[in-house]
């Protein structure tokens, strides 16, 4: 399955159940780049794009998956370009900042870097952002075990992403890094919906769908407190020139 189609059929769950991003992250980003033209690449359903728009940036959003584009248009009321990270369709040397929230691990990093160099203005920057699950916690370890057992496409969270790709992406391996704790409080339905929004999770028509939902529901039962599960996330921003 091509990366561009991995989230087909996931847009509703993604839009409804994925986390937003911390205010402190946007504060930091706007302090570094107060104004300008931003290209949000791999915009998905527009969760981070909306944060950029509310901060007054002029934003070009790019998303290759049609389902996600439709949902982003509903949220943002702007046109979403159908390009890819490697071929955005954006004019050369026209962008002050490129943002990538929750998507860089799907890109061909070398090709994306060349595209960034093409569309960025001199000294423009790229911001790579993730909401990561805290994999040191017992909840997330158990959650990974369920995915490893029931989801054939599971290769680790964020495709088993590691920081080696970050070091080779930025110019001279120089970048600023900001880490923020960003825990979520989820009900049972929210926890199940969050799990089903993942690319590797089964869809309703899949034979293992009910088994997966039951396993996630049982996991909620194990860790919930008074009907709420504390879902440990860490938000990380990498910012630099390419």
N, C-alpha and C positions, 0 to 999 in steps of 0.2 A: 504494500500500500504506500503510495506517495505521501510525503509529509503534508502536502497541501490538502489531502482529503482525510487525514486522521481524525479530524474533529467534526466531520460531517455527521449530522444527527446529534451533536453534543451542544449546540449553541444555546438552547433553552436552559439546560442545567448549568452551563458555563456562566451565562449572564446572571442567573439567579443566585448561584451558590459560591462562585469564586470570590476571594477576598479582594477588597479594595486596598489602597496603599497608604502608608502612614503619612499624616500631615507633616511630620518632621522631615520625611524624605523630600516632599515637594518644597518645603522651606529651604532645604539645603540646595536643591537643584536650581531653584529660582534665584538664590543668592549667587550661584556660580554663573548662570546664564539668565539674566533678568528678563530679557525680551528676545524676540527674533522668530525666524521661521523654523518650525520643528517638523521633522518627519518621524511619525510613529510607525515603526515597521513591525509587521506581525501583530496588528492592532487587535485581532480577535474580535470580541464583542464590544470593544471600546471602553473597557473599564479604566485603563490608565489614560487613554485618549481624553476621556471626560475630565480627569484630574488636570491635564495640561490645558484644556480649554478654559476651565474655571480659573486658572492662574493667568489667563490673558494671552497665552501664546497663540500664534497663527499656526494651525496644525494641518499637515497633510497626513492622512492615515492610509496605510497600505495593508491589505489583508487578502491573501489568495483564496481562502475558503469561502465559497458563496454563502453557505448557511451563516457563517460568522459575520460576513459583510452585511447581510440583511438585518441581523440583530443589532449590529453597530449603527446602521442607518436609523433604525427605530429609536435607539437611545440618544444619538448625537444630533440627528437631523442635518447631517452633512454628507457629502459624497465620500465614499470609501474607494480608493483606487484598488484595482484587482491585481496589482503586480506582486512579485515575489521579493524576498530579501535580496536576491542576487540580480534581479531585474525589476527595479521599482517603478520605472517609468517617470521618475522625477528628473527635472532639468539639471544639467551639470552645474556645480558650484552655486547652488541656490539655497542651501540649507545651513543654518547656524548650529543646529543640534539634532542628532538622531537619537531616538529613544527606542529601546526594545524591552518590553516587559513580558517576562514569562515565555520567551520565544527563541532566544539565541541558540539554545541547544538543538533546535530543529534545523538551523541554517547550515549551509556549506560555509564555514567560517572564512576560508580564503577568498571565495568569490564574493561574499558579503563585504569583506574588508575592502576589496577593490571597488565595489559599488559605493561604499561609504566615501572613499577617497574621491570618487567621481562627483558625487552630489554635494559634498560638504564645501562650504566656503573656506578660505584659508584660516587655519587655527580653529575650525569648527570641531565639535566634540561629539562623542558617542557615549550614551548612558545605557548600560546593560543592567537590568533590574530583575530580581526574583523575589517572590514570596516562597521561601523554602520551609518545608516541614523540619522540625527539630528532630533529627534522626537519632539523637542520643536518648530520647525518652522511650519508655516502655510502650506507650500507646503507639507511637510511630513504628517501632520495631514490630509490634504485633500486626499493625496495618500492612507493613511491607510483606510480612509472612503470608497474609491472605492474598495479596496481589501476586506474589510469587507462585502460589499454589493454584490460583483460579484464573489468572490473566496471562495467557501465552505471550502477549506482546510486552509484558512488564520487564523492563531492563534496568530498573532502579528509578527513583524519583528524578524527574528532569532528565530522563535518559541516562542516568548514572553520571551526570555532569560533574566535572572537576575543574579546579582553577587553572590547570595547565593551559586550557584553551584561552583563558583570559590573558595570561601572560604573553602568549604568542600573538594575540589579537591587537593589543595596544602598542603604539609606537614606543620602541625601546623598553617595552614591558613596564612603562610608567603609567600609573593611574591612581586616582583617588578612590578610596573605598569607605563606604558607610554601612554599618550594620546596625539594625534596630530590632528589638524584640517586638513581635506583632501578633500576640496570641488572640485567638478567636473563641467566642463562646457559642456553641452550636447546639441546637435541638436535634432530636433524632432525625427528623426529616432533612434538616440542613446538613447533617453529617453524611447521610446517605446520598443526598444530592451532590455534595462536594465530591464524594468518591466517584459517583457516576459521571462527573464532568471530565474525568481524566481520560486521556486518549486511549489508554490500554483497558479501561473498564468495559465490561460487556454492555451491549445495547439490549433494549427490551426484547427484541426478536431472537437474541442469542440463547442457546440451550442452557448456558450456565448463569443466566441473568438472575433467576430467583435464588439460586444457591449463593451467588455473590451478595445479593441484597440481604439475605438472611445472615450471612457471615458478618457483614458490616453492621447490621443491627445488633447482633450479639456482642460485637466489639464495643458498640456504644453502651450496652448494658453493663459491660465490665468496668468501664471507666467513668460513666456519668455520675454526677452528683446533683441530686434533686432535679433530675430531668435535663441537665445541661452538661455538655462535655467541653472541657477546656482543651482546645486544639492548639498545640504549640507551633507557632510559625516565627521565622526570622526573616526579615526583609533585608536584602543586600543590594547596594548600588555600587557599580563600578563605572567611573567616569574618566575619560581621557581622550587624547587625540590618537588617530590611526595613521 
